[in-house]
Amino acid sequence: MTTPTRTSWWRYLHPAAVPPALRGWVLPALILFLWWAGYASGRVASPLFVSPGKVLESAIELIRTGTLWQALSASLARDLAGFAVGTLAGLALGVVLGLFRLAENVFNPTLNAFKQVSIFAWVPLISLWFGLGDLAKIAFIALAAFWPAFINTLVAVRGVPKELVEVARVLGWHRLQLVRRVVLPAALPGIFSGVYLALIYAWLATLGSEYLLTAGTGIGNLLTDGQEQFRMDYVLLGVILVGLIGYGFTALADGVERYLTRWQRR
C-alpha cells in the first residue's frame, strides 16, 4: 500500500474538490470547527465565550418553551409588513416619477432632501407619532425599504432605451401598453436590484427597531436580553438566526428574480 503524498492530500483538501453546491458552506464549517476547537482546548477561560453545544442547548430550551418561535414570528411579521409597505410605495413612486418628467421636477428635490436624513434620525418622530409598539417598528422598517426601491426603480425606468419607446409609439401603442410591454420588462433588472436592497435594509431595520423601540418581543429583543443578562449563548444564537434568515431572504429573492427574468436569458 502506498502512503498518500502531500500532493494527494492537498487534492482532497483543496476547495475545488468540494462539490459546487457545497462550497458556500466551507467557510461556515471552518468557523464552527475553530469555535469548537477553541472552546475544547480550554485556553479561552471566559464566561463570555461559550461552546457550540451550549448554544444548541439554549436553542432547544427556547424552542421547547415557545419563546424562540414567538420571537421569530414577531420579527418576521414586522419585517414582511414593513418591507411590503415601503417597497410598494417606492416602486409606485419610482415608476410615476420615471415616466412623468413634470412629477420628477416637482417631487424629486424634496425627496432628495429627505433622503439625506439618516434613518435613525426619524426614530424620535416615529416614536412620538406611533408609540413604541409594532406600528412604530413597521413604519421604521417601511422607511428603510422605501429608499432603495424608489431610487433603483426611478433610475431603471429612466434608463429604458429610447429606441424601444420610439418603436412602441410607431406601432401605435397607448401609454398603458407602453408601460406594461416595454418599460417594465426593460427596467425589471434594475427594479429587482432595488427590491433586493430593500429586502436587506428591511431586515436590518427590523433588528434596529427592536433595539431602539424596545416594547414587544423579537430577535432583537432576544439579543438585548442576552446582553443584559450576560447570556452569550442567547447572543450567539440570535446572531446565527439573523444570518440564516438573511441568507434565506437572499436565496428567495434570487430565485424569484431568475424566474421572472428567464425570458431575458432566452
C-alpha positions as CSV (number, residue, x, y, z in Angstrom):
1,M,0.0,0.0,0.0
2,T,1.4,3.4,-1.0
3,T,1.5,6.2,1.5
4,P,-0.5,9.2,0.4
5,T,1.8,12.1,-0.6
6,R,1.3,15.7,0.4
7,T,0.0,16.4,-3.1
8,S,-2.7,13.7,-2.9
9,W,-3.8,15.0,0.5
10,W,-4.0,18.6,-0.8
11,R,-6.1,17.4,-3.7
12,Y,-8.8,16.3,-1.3
13,L,-8.5,19.3,1.0
14,H,-8.5,21.9,-1.8
15,P,-11.8,23.9,-2.2
16,A,-12.0,22.8,-5.8
17,A,-12.6,19.2,-4.6
18,V,-15.8,20.2,-2.8
19,P,-19.0,20.0,-5.0
20,P,-20.0,23.4,-6.2
21,A,-23.3,23.3,-4.4
22,L,-21.5,22.8,-1.0
23,R,-18.6,25.3,-1.5
24,G,-20.6,28.1,0.2
25,W,-20.7,26.0,3.4
26,V,-16.9,25.5,3.6
27,L,-16.2,28.8,5.5
28,P,-19.1,28.4,8.0
29,A,-18.0,24.8,8.7
30,L,-14.4,26.0,9.2
31,I,-15.6,28.8,11.6
32,L,-17.7,26.3,13.5
33,F,-14.7,23.9,13.8
34,L,-12.4,26.7,15.1
35,W,-15.1,27.8,17.5
36,W,-15.4,24.2,18.9
37,A,-11.7,23.7,18.9
38,G,-11.0,26.9,20.8
39,Y,-13.5,26.0,23.5
40,A,-12.4,22.4,23.7
41,S,-8.7,23.4,24.1
42,G,-9.6,25.2,27.4
43,R,-7.2,28.1,26.5
44,V,-10.1,30.7,26.4
45,A,-11.3,30.8,30.0
46,S,-14.0,33.5,29.9
47,P,-17.7,33.4,30.7
48,L,-18.3,35.4,27.5
49,F,-17.0,32.5,25.4
50,V,-19.5,29.6,25.3
51,S,-19.4,26.3,23.3
52,P,-21.5,25.5,20.3
53,G,-23.1,22.8,22.4
54,K,-24.3,25.4,24.9
55,V,-25.8,27.5,22.1
56,L,-27.6,24.4,20.8
57,E,-28.9,23.6,24.3
58,S,-30.3,27.1,24.7
59,A,-31.9,26.9,21.2
60,I,-33.6,23.6,22.2
61,E,-34.7,25.1,25.5
62,L,-36.2,28.2,23.9
63,I,-38.0,26.1,21.2
64,R,-39.5,23.9,23.9
65,T,-40.8,26.8,25.9
66,G,-42.1,28.5,22.7
67,T,-40.0,31.7,23.3
68,L,-38.0,31.3,20.1
69,W,-41.0,30.7,17.9
70,Q,-42.7,33.8,19.4
71,A,-39.6,36.0,18.8
72,L,-39.1,34.7,15.2
73,S,-42.7,35.1,14.2
74,A,-42.9,38.6,15.6
75,S,-39.7,39.7,13.8
76,L,-40.7,38.1,10.5
77,A,-44.2,39.6,10.7
78,R,-42.8,43.1,11.2
79,D,-40.2,42.7,8.6
80,L,-42.6,41.5,5.9
81,A,-45.2,44.1,6.7
82,G,-42.7,47.0,6.6
83,F,-41.0,45.6,3.5
84,A,-44.3,45.3,1.7
85,V,-45.4,48.8,2.5
86,G,-42.1,50.5,1.9
87,T,-41.2,48.6,-1.3
88,L,-44.6,49.0,-2.9
89,A,-44.6,52.7,-2.2
90,G,-41.1,53.0,-3.6
91,L,-41.9,51.1,-6.7
92,A,-45.0,53.1,-7.4
93,L,-43.4,56.5,-6.9
94,G,-40.3,55.5,-8.8
95,V,-42.4,54.4,-11.8
96,V,-44.5,57.6,-11.7
97,L,-41.5,59.9,-11.5
98,G,-39.7,57.9,-14.1
99,L,-42.5,58.2,-16.6
100,F,-43.5,61.8,-16.0
101,R,-40.9,64.4,-16.1
102,L,-43.2,67.1,-14.5
103,A,-43.7,64.8,-11.5
104,E,-40.0,64.3,-11.2
105,N,-39.3,68.1,-11.3
106,V,-41.9,68.7,-8.6
107,F,-41.2,65.9,-6.1
108,N,-37.5,65.0,-6.7
109,P,-35.9,68.0,-4.9
110,T,-37.9,67.4,-1.8
111,L,-37.3,63.6,-1.9
112,N,-33.6,64.2,-2.3
113,A,-33.6,66.4,0.8
114,F,-35.4,63.8,2.9
115,K,-33.0,61.1,1.5
116,Q,-30.1,62.9,3.2
117,V,-31.6,62.4,6.7
118,S,-30.3,59.4,8.5
119,I,-33.0,56.8,9.1
120,F,-32.2,56.8,12.8
121,A,-32.9,60.5,13.0
122,W,-36.6,59.6,12.3
123,V,-36.8,57.4,15.4
124,P,-37.8,60.2,17.9
125,L,-40.5,61.4,15.5
126,I,-41.8,57.9,14.7
127,S,-41.9,57.1,18.4
128,L,-43.9,60.2,19.1
129,W,-46.4,59.6,16.3
130,F,-46.8,55.8,16.6
131,G,-45.6,55.0,20.1
132,L,-43.2,52.1,20.8
133,G,-45.2,49.2,19.6
134,D,-45.4,47.2,16.3
135,L,-46.9,50.1,14.3
136,A,-43.8,52.3,15.0
137,K,-41.5,49.4,14.1
138,I,-43.3,48.7,10.9
139,A,-43.1,52.4,10.0
140,F,-39.4,52.4,10.6
141,I,-38.9,49.3,8.5
142,A,-41.0,50.7,5.7
143,L,-38.9,53.8,5.6
144,A,-35.8,51.8,5.4
145,A,-37.2,49.7,2.5
146,F,-38.6,52.7,0.6
147,W,-35.4,54.4,-0.5
148,P,-33.6,51.6,-2.3
149,A,-36.8,50.5,-4.0
150,F,-37.6,54.1,-5.1
151,I,-34.1,55.1,-6.2
152,N,-33.4,52.0,-8.2
153,T,-36.8,52.0,-9.8
154,L,-36.5,55.6,-10.9
155,V,-33.1,55.0,-12.4
156,A,-34.2,51.8,-14.1
157,V,-37.3,53.4,-15.7
158,R,-35.3,56.5,-16.8
159,G,-32.7,54.2,-18.3
160,V,-35.0,52.3,-20.7
161,P,-33.6,52.8,-24.2
162,K,-35.4,55.5,-26.2
163,E,-35.3,53.3,-29.3
164,L,-37.7,50.8,-27.6
165,V,-40.1,53.6,-26.7
166,E,-40.0,55.0,-30.2
167,V,-40.7,51.6,-31.7
168,A,-43.7,51.2,-29.4
169,R,-45.0,54.6,-30.4
170,V,-44.6,53.8,-34.1
171,L,-46.7,50.7,-33.5
172,G,-49.5,52.9,-32.1
173,W,-49.4,51.5,-28.5
174,H,-51.1,53.7,-25.9
175,R,-49.3,54.6,-22.6
176,L,-50.5,51.6,-20.6
177,Q,-49.3,49.2,-23.3
178,L,-46.0,51.0,-23.4
179,V,-45.5,50.7,-19.7
180,R,-46.6,47.1,-19.5
181,R,-44.9,45.7,-22.6
182,V,-41.8,47.9,-22.9
183,V,-40.9,50.0,-19.8
184,L,-41.4,47.5,-17.0
185,P,-39.8,44.5,-18.8
186,A,-36.8,46.6,-19.8
187,A,-36.5,48.1,-16.3
188,L,-37.0,44.8,-14.4
189,P,-33.4,44.0,-13.6
190,G,-32.8,47.5,-12.1
191,I,-36.1,47.2,-10.2
192,F,-35.1,43.9,-8.8
193,S,-31.8,45.4,-7.6
194,G,-33.9,47.9,-5.6
195,V,-36.2,45.2,-4.3
196,Y,-33.2,43.1,-3.3
197,L,-31.6,46.0,-1.4
198,A,-35.0,46.9,0.2
199,L,-35.2,43.3,1.5
200,I,-31.8,43.6,3.1
201,Y,-32.4,47.0,4.5
202,A,-35.8,45.9,5.9
203,W,-34.3,43.0,7.8
204,L,-31.6,45.2,9.2
205,A,-34.2,47.8,10.2
206,T,-36.2,45.1,11.8
207,L,-33.4,44.4,14.3
208,G,-32.7,48.1,14.7
209,S,-36.3,48.8,15.5
210,E,-36.3,46.1,18.1
211,Y,-33.2,47.6,19.7
212,L,-34.4,51.2,19.7
213,L,-38.2,50.6,20.2
214,T,-37.9,48.0,22.9
215,A,-41.6,47.2,23.6
216,G,-42.6,43.7,22.5
217,T,-40.7,40.6,21.6
218,G,-38.4,39.7,18.7
219,I,-34.9,38.5,17.7
220,G,-33.5,41.9,18.5
221,N,-35.1,41.7,22.0
222,L,-33.5,38.3,22.4
223,L,-30.1,39.8,21.6
224,T,-30.7,42.6,24.1
225,D,-31.8,40.3,26.8
226,G,-28.7,38.1,26.3
227,Q,-26.5,41.2,26.6
228,E,-28.2,42.5,29.7
229,Q,-28.1,39.0,31.4
230,F,-24.6,38.2,30.2
231,R,-26.1,35.2,28.3
232,M,-23.6,34.8,25.5
233,D,-25.5,31.7,24.3
234,Y,-28.5,33.8,23.7
235,V,-26.5,36.5,21.9
236,L,-24.7,34.0,19.6
237,L,-28.0,32.1,18.9
238,G,-29.6,35.4,17.9
239,V,-26.6,36.3,15.6
240,I,-26.8,32.9,14.0
241,L,-30.5,33.2,13.4
242,V,-30.2,36.7,11.9
243,G,-27.6,35.4,9.5
244,L,-29.6,32.3,8.5
245,I,-32.8,34.3,7.9
246,G,-30.9,36.9,5.9
247,Y,-29.4,34.2,3.8
248,G,-32.9,32.7,3.3
249,F,-34.3,36.0,2.1
250,T,-31.4,36.4,-0.3
251,A,-31.8,33.0,-1.8
252,L,-35.6,33.5,-2.1
253,A,-35.1,36.9,-3.9
254,D,-32.5,35.4,-6.3
255,G,-34.9,32.6,-7.1
256,V,-37.8,34.9,-7.8
257,E,-35.6,37.2,-9.9
258,R,-34.3,34.3,-12.0
259,Y,-37.9,33.1,-12.6
260,L,-39.3,36.5,-13.6
261,T,-36.3,37.4,-15.9
262,R,-36.0,34.0,-17.5
263,W,-37.1,35.5,-20.8
264,Q,-34.0,37.7,-20.9
265,R,-31.7,34.7,-20.8
266,R,-33.7,33.0,-23.6
